[in-house]
Amino acid sequence: MLDAVTQPPARPASARADGSPPSARKQPAAEVTSPPPGSPAEPSPPVPAQAAGLDPVAPPRDSAGRNDSADRNDSAGRNDSAGRTDAATNDAVIRRIERASGLLANKAVARMSEQLPWYPGMSARYRADIQLVVQAGIASFVEWCRRPEHARELSSDVFRVAPRELVRAVTFRRLVDLVRVAVETIEAEVSNIVDPEHEQRVLNDVLRYSRDIAFAGAVVYARVAEERGAWDARLEALVVDHVVRGDQDRALSSRAAAVGWRNPPAVTVVVGAAPPQAPEAVVDEVHRLARSGGLEVLTSVHNQRLVMIVGGRFRTTDGPGDGTAAAEPHAGGTVAAAPGAGAVPREAAARAVAAATGDPNRPNSRRRADGELAPSVESALAAAEVLMSACGPGPVVVGPVAADLAGAAESARAAIAAADVVAAWPAAPRPVTARALLPERALAGDEGARRALIDEVYLPLRDAGAPLLETAGTYLDFGASLEATAKALYLHPNTVRYRLRKASEICGLDTADHRQRFTLHIALLLGRLDSSHA
């Protein structure tokens, strides 16, 4: 009887069959009683999931782990099998392309002969080199498909089989045409080489490979252009150095021609301060300005100075007093301009503006045979106006005009000598001719300037008669005073005026201009000294 009272009531089998722990099974079920009226509601105890009719708890963890492992192994097996199948298919497609590579190369070359009019006209050597590049390109495409991780190296190797001379014979534009024809040939033959299900994939690979080939070709041509530009710059600097030092090298003309010099009919040398930019940038700017003005130019930075050998159709003889540069004596020319002329007249400035802009409404523009306007720069000063924006701050000196590149050495010597003494004339125009600085050059010991003043100013006045030389000398010695000169020579002022006018006509220097009067005075002083030592 006691046993019956103390034993807990038996629970249904379904309740004991759950997965709950033993401690939970020993707990008696709590009775659910309704609270008395007026008492606060108490929360209901949790109801077991099985009693609430919910799904049973998930299987134990070790069972789930075994299931996941089995799934992964099964998936890996399927992936490995699929990967081996794809690799085998890819290898089969590549082998088909490899077997057809010779046919593709021959058809590409045949299409080039049909579609590119310039290709049949090339020499047999260059056509054989192009065919070699085409074969290497198709072979590289096969390797490109096999080893896509080395795509860049493989595409770059294509052009290594070509000789360097081929780059000079085939321009970059023609290279683009060759790549286009080769790609079109491969695209047209893909359907005959691979199965239809692989055709689109191979076409996509051809497209990507052609892009890599185009970039590789651009790199090759860019490298060649850089090397050629560096070599041209060194050769150009060598030519300028030969001209500055006055070396009469037989190879000078051929070297100049190698960098684009086309033997213009007149040559001058312009010297200015080198700007602070890199020499390469300065040279490029000078060439750009020269092209805009229709000028030939060879330039380099030489001892902190920018030396420009400029060629064009310059006047070699200008009237006295017009302000343009004229030639000093050289092997094949004469002197006709006033030594004191140095200012740039309005007409010369207008010519320089027209040359730089090419405006048809500007003066002095001529029309080419093809109808395009070509700028015309007819004086050395106007050419300097076009180019001097590339110079640094400070004076710009223009040498005398020479007939050719061989005579440019004398022009360079005069321009550099004038640049050395231009500081003695603070009001010197920019640009200024080397001839306008003859007095300063002579005072600095330039023998060429001294002889030019004596031969072209003093001796013509002396040969014209003693009255003209005496009147001009007295006028300058008395500070350009007309009355003092007339009084000293016992002449009427009108007679003095007449003689001064005749002297100006003979020597080309205007005694009414203070700068040309200074040049005349220095010339007479040098002539007197030379006559006293004769």
C-alpha positions in Angstrom: 0.0 0.0 0.0 2.8 2.4 0.9 4.6 1.4 -2.3 1.6 2.3 -4.3 1.3 5.7 -2.8 5.0 6.6 -3.1 5.5 5.5 -6.7 4.9 8.2 -9.3 2.2 7.5 -11.8 3.3 5.7 -15.0 3.9 7.9 -18.0 2.9 6.9 -21.5 5.5 5.2 -23.7 5.3 7.9 -26.2 6.5 10.5 -23.6 9.4 8.3 -22.6 10.5 7.7 -26.1 11.6 11.3 -26.7 15.2 12.3 -26.7 15.0 14.3 -23.4 17.6 13.6 -20.7 16.7 11.2 -17.8 16.5 14.0 -15.3 13.7 15.5 -17.3 11.9 12.2 -17.4 11.9 11.8 -13.6 10.1 15.2 -13.1 6.4 14.7 -12.6 4.1 16.6 -14.9 2.9 19.8 -13.3 -0.8 20.3 -12.8 -2.5 23.1 -14.5 -4.8 24.9 -12.2 -6.9 28.0 -12.8 -6.1 31.0 -10.6 -8.7 32.1 -8.2 -10.8 35.0 -9.2 -9.2 38.3 -8.5 -5.6 37.0 -8.2 -2.9 38.1 -10.6 -2.2 35.9 -13.6 0.9 33.8 -13.4 3.0 32.8 -16.5 2.4 29.3 -17.8 5.2 26.9 -17.5 7.0 25.8 -20.7 5.3 23.0 -22.5 7.5 20.2 -24.0 7.9 20.3 -27.8 6.5 16.7 -28.1 3.4 17.6 -26.0 2.8 20.7 -28.2 2.8 18.6 -31.3 6.1 20.1 -32.8 8.7 18.2 -34.8 11.3 16.2 -33.0 14.8 17.6 -32.4 17.4 17.2 -35.2 19.7 14.2 -35.3 22.8 14.2 -33.2 25.9 16.2 -34.4 28.1 13.3 -35.4 25.4 11.9 -37.7 25.1 15.3 -39.4 28.9 15.6 -39.8 29.0 12.2 -41.5 26.3 13.3 -43.9 28.1 16.6 -44.8 31.4 14.8 -45.4 29.7 12.3 -47.7 28.1 15.2 -49.7 31.4 17.0 -50.1 33.2 13.9 -51.3 30.4 13.3 -53.8 30.5 16.9 -55.0 34.3 16.8 -55.3 34.2 13.7 -57.3 31.8 15.2 -59.7 33.8 18.4 -60.0 37.0 16.5 -60.6 35.3 14.4 -63.3 33.9 17.5 -64.9 37.3 19.3 -64.7 39.0 16.4 -66.4 36.4 16.4 -69.1 36.7 20.2 -69.7 40.5 20.0 -69.8 40.4 17.1 -72.3 38.0 19.1 -74.5 40.1 22.2 -74.3 43.2 20.3 -75.3 41.4 18.8 -78.2 40.3 22.2 -79.5 43.9 23.6 -79.1 45.3 20.7 -81.0 42.9 21.3 -83.9 44.0 25.0 -84.0 47.7 23.9 -83.9 47.3 21.5 -86.7 45.6 24.2 -88.8 48.2 26.9 -88.0 50.1 26.5 -91.3 46.9 26.8 -93.3 45.9 29.9 -91.3 49.2 31.6 -91.9 49.1 30.9 -95.7 45.5 32.2 -96.0 46.4 35.3 -94.0 49.3 36.2 -96.2 47.2 35.6 -99.3 44.5 37.9 -98.0 47.2 40.6 -97.3 48.2 40.5 -100.9 44.6 40.9 -102.0 43.5 43.6 -99.5 46.6 45.7 -98.8 47.8 47.5 -102.0 51.2 48.3 -100.5 52.0 44.7 -99.5 52.8 43.3 -103.0 55.1 46.3 -103.7 57.4 45.5 -100.8 60.7 43.6 -101.4 60.7 39.9 -101.1 62.8 40.1 -98.0 60.3 42.2 -96.1 57.4 40.1 -97.3 59.2 37.0 -96.0 59.8 38.7 -92.7 56.1 39.6 -92.5 55.1 36.0 -93.2 57.5 34.9 -90.4 55.8 37.3 -88.0 52.3 35.9 -89.0 53.4 32.3 -88.4 54.9 33.3 -85.1 51.7 35.1 -84.1 49.5 32.1 -84.9 51.9 29.7 -83.0 51.9 32.2 -80.1 48.1 32.1 -80.1 48.2 28.3 -79.6 50.5 28.8 -76.6 48.4 31.7 -75.4 45.4 29.4 -75.2 47.4 26.7 -73.4 49.0 29.1 -70.9 46.7 32.1 -70.4 48.6 33.1 -67.2 51.6 34.1 -69.5 49.5 36.0 -72.1 51.5 39.2 -71.9 54.9 37.5 -72.4 53.6 35.3 -75.2 52.1 38.2 -77.2 55.3 40.3 -76.8 57.5 37.4 -78.1 55.8 37.6 -81.5 57.7 40.7 -82.7 61.1 39.4 -81.5 61.4 37.2 -84.5 61.2 40.2 -86.8 64.5 42.0 -87.8 64.8 45.6 -86.6 64.8 46.9 -90.2 61.2 45.7 -90.6 60.0 48.3 -88.1 61.4 51.0 -90.4 59.9 49.5 -93.5 56.4 48.9 -92.0 54.8 51.9 -90.4 52.5 51.6 -87.4 49.5 52.2 -89.5 50.5 49.3 -91.8 51.0 47.1 -88.7 47.4 47.8 -87.7 46.3 46.7 -91.2 48.3 43.5 -90.9 46.8 42.6 -87.6 43.3 43.4 -88.8 43.7 41.1 -91.9 45.2 38.3 -89.9 42.4 38.4 -87.3 39.8 38.5 -90.0 41.4 35.4 -91.6 41.4 33.4 -88.4 37.8 34.4 -87.6 36.7 33.3 -91.0 38.3 29.8 -90.6 37.3 29.1 -87.0 34.0 27.4 -88.1 36.0 25.0 -90.2 38.4 24.1 -87.5 36.4 23.6 -84.3 33.0 22.2 -83.5 30.0 24.5 -83.3 29.8 24.3 -79.5 33.3 25.7 -79.2 33.2 28.2 -81.9 32.1 31.2 -79.9 34.7 30.6 -77.2 37.5 30.4 -79.7 36.3 33.6 -81.4 36.3 35.4 -78.0 39.9 34.1 -77.4 40.9 35.5 -80.9 39.5 38.8 -80.0 41.4 39.0 -76.7 44.6 37.8 -78.3 44.3 40.4 -81.1 44.0 43.1 -78.4 47.2 41.8 -76.7 49.0 41.7 -80.1 48.0 45.3 -80.9 49.3 46.5 -77.5 52.5 44.6 -77.9 53.0 46.1 -81.3 52.4 49.6 -80.0 55.0 49.0 -77.3 57.6 47.9 -79.9 57.0 51.0 -82.1 56.9 53.3 -79.1 60.3 52.0 -77.9 61.7 52.3 -81.4 60.4 55.9 -81.6 61.9 56.8 -78.3 65.3 55.4 -79.3 65.1 57.1 -82.6 64.2 60.4 -81.0 67.0 60.1 -78.5 69.5 59.3 -81.3 68.2 62.2 -83.4 68.5 64.6 -80.4 72.1 63.5 -79.9 72.9 63.8 -83.6 71.2 67.2 -83.8 73.3 68.4 -80.8 76.4 67.2 -82.5 75.6 69.2 -85.6 75.0 72.3 -83.6 78.2 71.8 -81.7 80.2 71.5 -85.0 78.6 74.7 -86.2 79.3 76.6 -83.0 83.0 75.5 -82.9 83.4 76.2 -86.6 84.5 72.7 -87.6 84.4 72.2 -91.3 83.5 68.5 -91.3 82.5 66.9 -94.6 79.9 64.8 -92.8 78.2 67.9 -91.4 75.6 68.1 -94.2 74.8 64.3 -94.2 74.4 64.4 -90.4 72.1 67.4 -90.7 70.1 65.6 -93.4 69.7 62.6 -91.1 67.8 64.7 -88.6 65.5 66.4 -91.2 67.5 69.4 -92.4 66.5 70.1 -96.0 69.2 72.7 -97.1 67.1 75.9 -97.1 68.4 78.8 -99.3 69.4 81.0 -96.3 70.6 80.2 -92.8 71.0 82.3 -89.6 71.8 81.5 -86.0 69.7 82.8 -83.1 71.2 82.7 -79.6 69.3 83.2 -76.4 69.4 82.2 -72.7 68.4 78.6 -72.0 65.1 78.4 -70.1 64.9 76.4 -66.8 63.0 73.5 -68.4 64.7 70.2 -69.3 66.7 70.5 -72.5 64.5 67.8 -74.2 61.4 69.9 -73.6 63.1 73.1 -74.8 64.2 71.4 -78.1 60.7 70.1 -78.6 59.2 73.5 -78.1 61.7 75.1 -80.6 60.7 72.5 -83.2 57.0 73.1 -82.6 57.5 76.9 -83.1 59.6 76.3 -86.2 56.9 74.1 -87.8 54.3 76.8 -87.1 56.4 79.4 -88.9 57.5 77.2 -91.8 61.1 77.2 -90.7 63.9 74.7 -90.7 65.7 74.5 -87.3 68.5 72.6 -85.6 68.8 73.4 -81.9 70.5 72.4 -78.7 71.4 73.8 -75.3 75.0 74.8 -75.4 76.8 76.2 -72.3 73.6 77.6 -70.7 72.5 79.1 -74.0 69.9 78.0 -76.5 71.5 78.0 -79.9 69.1 77.7 -82.9 70.3 77.3 -86.5 67.4 78.6 -88.5 66.8 78.1 -92.2 64.3 79.8 -94.5 63.9 82.2 -97.4 65.5 85.2 -95.7 66.6 88.3 -97.5 70.4 88.5 -97.6 70.5 92.2 -98.6 68.3 94.8 -97.0 68.1 98.5 -97.4 69.9 100.7 -94.8 67.8 101.8 -91.9 65.0 99.3 -92.3 66.0 97.5 -89.1 66.4 94.0 -90.5 69.5 91.9 -90.1 72.0 91.7 -92.9 75.0 89.6 -93.5 78.4 90.4 -92.3 81.2 89.6 -94.8 81.5 85.9 -95.5 82.7 83.7 -98.2 79.9 84.3 -100.6 78.1 87.5 -99.6 78.2 91.2 -99.2 77.0 93.7 -96.6 74.2 96.1 -97.3 72.4 96.9 -94.0 73.3 99.6 -91.6 75.5 98.3 -88.8 73.4 100.2 -86.2 70.2 98.7 -87.4 68.7 96.5 -84.7 65.1 97.5 -83.9 62.2 95.4 -85.2 60.0 97.5 -87.4 56.2 97.1 -87.4 56.3 95.3 -90.8 58.7 92.7 -89.5 56.6 92.1 -86.4 53.5 91.7 -88.5 55.4 89.1 -90.6 56.3 87.3 -87.5 52.7 87.3 -86.3 51.5 86.0 -89.6 54.1 83.3 -89.6 53.2 82.1 -86.2 49.4 82.2 -86.7 48.9 81.4 -90.4 46.1 83.9 -90.5 45.2 84.7 -94.2 44.2 88.3 -93.2 47.7 88.9 -91.8 50.3 90.3 -94.2 52.8 88.3 -96.1 51.1 84.9 -96.3 51.5 82.9 -99.5 49.3 80.1 -100.7 50.8 76.7 -101.5 50.0 74.8 -104.7 47.6 72.6 -102.7 45.6 75.6 -101.6 46.8 75.7 -98.0 48.2 78.9 -96.5 51.9 78.7 -95.7 53.5 81.3 -93.4 56.3 83.4 -94.9 59.2 84.6 -92.8 61.3 86.8 -95.0 63.9 88.2 -92.5 66.1 86.7 -89.9 64.6 89.1 -87.3 61.1 87.9 -88.1 62.3 84.3 -87.7 63.7 85.1 -84.3 60.4 86.7 -83.4 58.7 83.3 -84.1 61.2 81.3 -82.1 62.2 83.5 -79.2 59.3 82.5 -76.9 61.3 79.3 -76.4 64.2 81.2 -75.0 64.7 82.1 -71.4 64.6 85.7 -70.0 67.2 88.0 -71.4 68.4 89.2 -74.8 68.0 87.3 -78.0 70.7 87.8 -80.6 70.4 87.1 -84.4 73.5 86.3 -86.4 74.1 87.4 -90.0 72.5 85.4 -92.8 74.6 82.8 -94.5 74.0 80.9 -97.8 74.1 77.4 -96.3 74.9 75.3 -93.3 78.7 75.6 -93.9 78.5 79.4 -93.7 76.4 79.2 -90.5 79.6 78.9 -88.5 80.4 82.6 -89.1 76.8 83.5 -88.2 77.1 81.5 -84.9 80.4 83.1 -84.1 79.0 86.6 -84.6 75.8 85.8 -82.6 77.7 84.4 -79.7 80.1 87.3 -79.6 77.2 89.7 -79.6 75.5 87.8 -76.8 78.6 88.2 -74.8 78.5 92.0 -75.0 74.8 92.8 -75.3 74.8 93.8 -71.6 76.7 96.9 -72.6 73.5 98.2 -74.4 70.7 98.0 -71.8 68.2 99.4 -74.3 68.9 96.8 -76.9 65.7 95.5 -78.6 64.7 91.9 -78.3 65.6 90.3 -80.7 68.7 92.3 -81.7 71.0 91.6 -84.6 74.7 90.8 -84.1 75.4 93.6 -86.6 73.7 96.2 -84.4 76.2 95.3 -81.6 79.3 95.9 -83.8 80.6 98.8 -81.6 80.4 96.8 -78.4 81.9 93.8 -80.0 84.8 95.9 -81.4 85.4 97.4 -78.0 85.5 93.9 -76.5 88.2 92.9 -78.8 86.3 91.1 -81.6 88.6 91.4 -84.6 85.8 90.6 -87.0 83.7 93.5 -85.7 86.6 95.9 -85.8 87.4 95.0 -89.4 83.8 95.3 -90.4 83.5 98.8 -89.0 86.7 99.9 -90.7 86.1 98.3 -94.0 82.4 99.2 -94.3 82.2 102.6 -92.7 85.6 104.4 -92.4 87.2 103.4 -95.6 84.2 104.3 -97.8 84.1 107.7 -96.2 87.8 108.2 -96.7 87.6 107.2 -100.3 84.7 109.6 -100.9 87.0 112.5 -100.1 88.5 114.3 -97.2 85.7 116.9 -96.8 83.1 114.2 -96.0 85.3 112.4 -93.6 86.4 115.6 -91.9 82.9 116.9 -91.6 81.5 113.7 -90.1 84.4 113.4 -87.7 84.1 117.0 -86.5 80.3 116.7 -86.1 80.7 113.7 -83.9 83.6 115.2 -81.9 81.5 118.3 -81.1 78.7 116.2 -79.7 76.5 116.3 -82.9 76.2 120.1 -82.8 75.5 121.5 -86.2 76.5 125.1 -85.2 79.7 124.1 -83.5 80.7 122.0 -86.5 80.0 124.8 -88.9 81.9 127.3 -86.8 84.9 124.9 -86.4 85.1 124.2 -90.2 84.2 127.8 -91.2 81.3 126.5 -93.2 77.7 127.4 -93.6 75.3 125.1 -91.6 73.6 124.1 -94.8 76.9 123.0 -96.2 77.4 120.8 -93.0 73.9 119.4 -93.5 74.6 118.5 -97.1 77.9 116.8 -96.3 76.4 114.8 -93.4 73.6 113.7 -95.7 76.2 112.5 -98.3 78.2 110.7 -95.6 75.1 108.9 -94.5 74.3 107.7 -98.0 77.9 106.4 -98.4 78.3 104.5 -95.1 74.6 103.6 -94.5 74.4 105.2 -91.1 72.0 108.0 -90.2 73.7 110.8 -88.2 70.4 111.9 -86.9 69.9 108.7 -85.0 71.8 108.6 -81.7 72.5 104.8 -81.9 73.8 104.9 -85.5 75.7 108.0 -84.7 77.5 106.1 -81.9 78.3 103.3 -84.3 79.7 105.9 -86.8 81.8 107.5 -84.1 83.4 104.2 -83.0 84.1 103.3 -86.7 85.9 106.6 -87.3 87.9 106.2 -84.1 89.0 102.6 -85.1 89.8 103.8 -88.6 92.0 106.6 -87.4 93.9 104.2 -85.1 94.3 101.7 -88.0 95.6 104.5 -90.3 98.0 105.7 -87.7 99.6 102.2 -87.5 99.7 101.6 -91.2 
